[in-house]
Amino acid sequence: MPPAVETRLLRQFIAVAEELNFHRAAERLHMAQPPLSQAIRKLEDALGLSLFERSNRSVALTPAGAAFLISARRILAQLDEGVREAQAVAAGQAGRLAISFVGTAHDLLPLALRRFRAQFPGIELVLREATTGEQLAAITAGEADIGLMRQPGIMVAQLASETLLREPILAALPDDHPLAGEESIPLAALAGTEFIGTPRQLGIGFHDQIIGLCRLAGFSPRIVQEARQMQTIASLVASGLGVSLIPASLALMPRAGVAFRPIAVEAPPEMTNIELIAAWDATRHSLARDNFLAVLRHVARDMQFISN
């Protein structure tokens, strides 16, 4: 096992090695010369070798001392760099931030990422698109630091959440559907129509909201096809396999073969609008995550202001 050497001894050794004079090295270190001489002897004893050749007139490095000087400088440089990196991570200026998101967060997320990268260029961002259910599992397991998701319906106890945006729910119909030319679609008019939806286990809150909304319109949707991602649902609608109820943000990416229309239904606003929320593990501290959350809030407020 290599001998344990205090960093204080390394710094004292480097000072003597650079000055080649114990008196000047002691002045540089703001200490008396006898304790410095004792410290070098202690270091030599710990290493089991002589670092300096001493005479009444001069001090010179031994070959072993010259080699050790290179190592000592490298060790202290690595230690200093490690301290700086740790301080930067603690200050939220460096480190890694894993962000998960639903596909329909494409409005908010790019703006937030651009602003965050400008303010915190030392943070490594790891992005992963995932369903709400997958995000809850990833955050709970520590695989994601923050997630942008739809209301999950059931929130894990250790997770905190915050609503960022609310957007209306639209009907997505094949562009040759008889109702596709209408400015607004009475939701009740879609009774008996084949629906495309998302699996409940991947997003309980959104799935149940759509079911509840249809029931308020007087029917239960007949879901004939399920897809994990909203973009896939839009593609299936374009193929004529059915209709769907989707967040309005999906309509910002025009897709051939799909008509997006507002719906008309007697329902409270919390049923006809869907929320985009941020969720994170409240038991884990991360200043980088908190900084990203602050950016999300500012961008969401800006977007809400512009939309109004």
C-alpha positions in Angstrom: 0.0 0.0 0.0 1.5 3.4 -0.9 2.2 5.8 2.0 -0.4 8.3 3.0 0.8 11.8 2.2 -1.0 14.9 3.3 -1.6 17.5 0.6 0.0 20.1 2.9 3.3 18.2 2.7 3.1 18.1 -1.1 2.6 21.9 -1.2 5.5 22.4 1.1 7.7 20.1 -0.9 6.8 21.9 -4.1 7.7 25.3 -2.6 11.1 24.0 -1.5 11.7 22.3 -4.8 10.9 25.5 -6.8 12.9 27.8 -4.5 15.8 25.4 -3.7 16.1 27.4 -0.6 14.4 26.6 2.7 14.4 30.2 4.0 12.7 31.6 0.8 10.3 28.6 0.7 9.3 29.3 4.4 8.7 32.9 3.6 6.6 32.0 0.6 4.5 29.6 2.8 4.2 32.1 5.6 5.8 29.8 8.1 9.0 29.5 10.1 12.0 27.6 8.6 12.4 24.9 11.3 8.8 23.5 10.9 9.3 23.5 7.1 12.5 21.5 7.5 10.7 19.1 9.8 7.8 18.7 7.3 10.2 17.7 4.5 11.9 15.2 6.7 8.5 13.8 7.6 7.7 13.5 3.9 11.0 11.8 3.1 10.5 9.3 6.0 7.0 8.5 4.7 8.3 7.9 1.2 11.4 6.1 2.3 13.7 8.1 0.1 15.7 11.4 0.0 14.1 14.2 -2.0 16.9 16.8 -1.6 20.6 16.9 -1.4 21.5 19.4 1.3 24.8 21.2 2.1 25.6 24.4 4.0 25.6 26.3 0.7 22.9 24.7 -1.5 19.8 22.6 -1.8 19.3 20.4 -4.9 16.7 17.9 -5.9 17.7 14.2 -6.0 16.7 12.3 -9.1 13.9 10.8 -7.1 12.9 14.3 -5.9 12.8 15.6 -9.5 10.5 12.7 -10.4 8.3 13.2 -7.4 8.0 16.9 -8.2 6.3 16.1 -11.4 3.8 13.7 -9.6 3.2 16.2 -6.8 2.3 19.0 -9.2 0.0 16.6 -11.2 -1.7 15.4 -8.0 -2.4 18.9 -6.7 -3.6 20.1 -10.1 -6.1 17.1 -10.3 -7.2 17.9 -6.7 -7.8 21.5 -7.5 -9.7 20.6 -10.6 -11.8 18.2 -8.7 -12.6 20.8 -6.1 -13.6 23.3 -8.8 -15.8 20.7 -10.5 -17.5 19.8 -7.3 -18.1 23.5 -6.4 -19.5 24.1 -9.9 -21.9 21.1 -9.5 -22.9 22.3 -6.1 -23.6 25.7 -7.5 -25.7 24.3 -10.4 -23.1 25.4 -13.0 -21.9 21.9 -14.0 -22.9 18.3 -14.0 -25.5 16.3 -15.8 -29.3 16.8 -16.0 -31.5 14.1 -17.4 -34.8 15.4 -18.8 -37.7 13.2 -20.0 -40.6 14.6 -21.9 -43.8 13.7 -23.8 -43.7 14.3 -27.5 -46.3 17.2 -27.3 -43.9 19.2 -25.1 -42.2 20.4 -28.3 -43.5 23.9 -27.9 -42.1 24.6 -24.5 -39.1 22.4 -24.4 -36.9 23.8 -27.2 -37.4 27.4 -25.9 -36.5 26.3 -22.4 -33.5 24.3 -23.5 -32.1 27.2 -25.6 -32.4 29.6 -22.6 -31.0 27.1 -20.1 -28.0 26.3 -22.3 -27.3 30.0 -22.6 -27.4 30.5 -18.9 -25.7 27.2 -17.8 -23.4 26.0 -20.6 -21.5 23.7 -18.2 -24.5 21.4 -17.7 -24.6 18.3 -19.8 -28.2 17.7 -20.9 -29.5 14.1 -21.5 -32.9 14.1 -23.2 -35.4 11.2 -23.6 -38.9 11.2 -25.0 -41.2 9.0 -23.0 -44.8 8.5 -22.0 -46.1 9.8 -18.7 -46.0 6.4 -17.1 -42.5 5.7 -18.2 -41.4 9.1 -16.9 -42.8 8.4 -13.4 -40.8 5.2 -13.3 -37.6 6.9 -14.5 -37.8 9.7 -12.0 -38.6 7.4 -9.2 -35.6 5.2 -10.1 -33.3 8.2 -10.3 -32.9 7.8 -14.1 -34.4 11.2 -14.9 -34.1 14.4 -12.9 -37.2 16.1 -14.2 -40.0 15.2 -16.5 -42.5 17.1 -18.7 -45.6 15.0 -18.8 -49.4 15.0 -18.8 -51.4 14.6 -15.6 -50.6 11.1 -14.5 -53.8 10.6 -12.5 -51.9 8.9 -9.7 -48.7 10.6 -8.4 -46.0 8.7 -6.6 -45.7 10.0 -3.0 -42.1 11.2 -3.3 -42.7 13.2 -6.5 -43.5 16.9 -6.6 -45.3 18.4 -9.6 -46.2 21.8 -11.0 -48.5 22.8 -13.8 -46.7 24.7 -16.6 -49.2 25.1 -19.4 -52.9 24.4 -20.1 -54.1 23.8 -23.6 -57.4 22.8 -25.2 -58.2 19.3 -26.3 -58.9 19.1 -30.0 -60.5 16.4 -32.2 -58.2 14.8 -34.8 -60.1 13.4 -37.8 -59.2 12.0 -41.2 -59.4 14.9 -43.6 -62.1 13.1 -45.6 -64.3 12.6 -42.5 -67.8 14.1 -43.0 -67.2 16.5 -40.1 -63.7 17.5 -41.1 -65.0 20.6 -42.8 -66.8 22.0 -39.7 -65.2 24.8 -37.7 -66.1 23.0 -34.4 -67.1 19.4 -33.8 -69.9 18.6 -31.4 -68.3 15.8 -29.4 -71.6 14.0 -29.2 -71.4 13.7 -33.1 -68.5 11.3 -32.7 -70.5 8.8 -30.8 -70.2 5.4 -32.6 -67.1 6.5 -34.3 -64.0 4.3 -33.9 -61.4 6.0 -31.7 -57.6 5.8 -31.4 -56.2 6.3 -27.9 -53.2 5.8 -25.6 -52.8 2.8 -23.3 -54.2 3.7 -19.9 -51.1 2.3 -18.0 -48.9 4.8 -19.8 -50.9 7.8 -18.9 -53.8 7.2 -16.5 -54.7 10.9 -16.1 -55.0 11.8 -19.8 -56.7 8.5 -20.7 -59.4 8.8 -18.0 -59.9 12.5 -18.9 -60.7 11.6 -22.5 -63.1 8.8 -21.4 -64.8 11.2 -18.9 -65.1 13.9 -21.5 -66.8 11.5 -24.0 -69.2 10.3 -21.3 -70.2 13.9 -20.5 -71.1 14.1 -24.2 -73.3 11.0 -23.8 -71.2 8.1 -25.0 -68.3 5.8 -24.2 -65.6 5.9 -26.9 -65.0 2.7 -28.8 -61.2 2.5 -28.8 -60.2 0.2 -31.6 -56.4 1.0 -31.7 -53.9 2.3 -29.2 -50.5 3.9 -29.7 -47.9 5.1 -27.2 -47.0 8.4 -28.8 -49.3 11.3 -30.0 -47.4 11.6 -33.3 -48.2 7.9 -34.0 -51.9 8.5 -33.1 -51.9 11.4 -35.7 -50.5 9.0 -38.3 -53.1 6.4 -37.6 -55.8 9.1 -37.9 -54.4 10.1 -41.2 -54.6 6.5 -42.3 -58.3 6.6 -41.7 -58.3 4.1 -38.8 -60.3 6.3 -36.6 -60.6 9.7 -34.8 -58.8 10.9 -31.6 -58.9 13.6 -29.0 -55.4 15.1 -28.6 -53.6 18.1 -27.0 -53.8 21.3 -29.2 -50.0 21.5 -29.4 -50.0 18.5 -31.7 -51.9 20.6 -34.3 -48.9 23.0 -34.4 -47.1 20.4 -36.6 -49.4 20.1 -39.7 -49.8 16.6 -40.9 -51.2 15.6 -44.3 -54.4 13.7 -44.0 -55.5 15.0 -40.6 -57.9 17.8 -39.7 -57.7 19.2 -36.2 -60.8 20.9 -34.9 -62.1 22.4 -31.7 -64.7 20.4 -29.8 -68.0 21.5 -28.4 -69.2 19.9 -25.2 -70.9 20.9 -22.0 -68.0 20.3 -19.6 -66.0 22.1 -17.0 -62.7 23.7 -18.2 -60.6 21.2 -16.4 -62.1 18.5 -18.6 -61.8 20.3 -21.9 -58.2 21.4 -21.3 -55.1 19.3 -20.7 -52.1 20.3 -18.5 -48.4 20.0 -19.2 -46.7 19.5 -15.9 -43.2 19.2 -14.6 -42.5 16.5 -12.1 -39.4 15.6 -10.0 -38.3 13.7 -7.0 -38.7 16.0 -4.0 -36.3 13.8 -1.9 -33.3 14.4 -4.2 -31.5 17.7 -4.1 -30.3 19.1 -7.5 -29.6 22.8 -8.0 -29.2 22.2 -11.8 -32.7 20.7 -11.8 -34.1 23.6 -9.8 -32.4 26.1 -12.2 -34.0 24.3 -15.2 -37.4 24.4 -13.4 -37.0 28.1 -13.0 -36.3 28.5 -16.7 -39.4 26.3 -17.5 -41.6 28.6 -15.4 -40.3 31.8 -17.1 -40.7 30.3 -20.6 -44.2 29.0 -19.8 -45.2 32.4 -18.5 -43.9 34.1 -21.7 -45.8 31.6 -23.8 -49.0 32.1 -21.8 -48.7 35.9 -22.2 -48.2 35.7 -25.9 -51.2 33.3 -26.4 -53.4 35.7 -24.4 
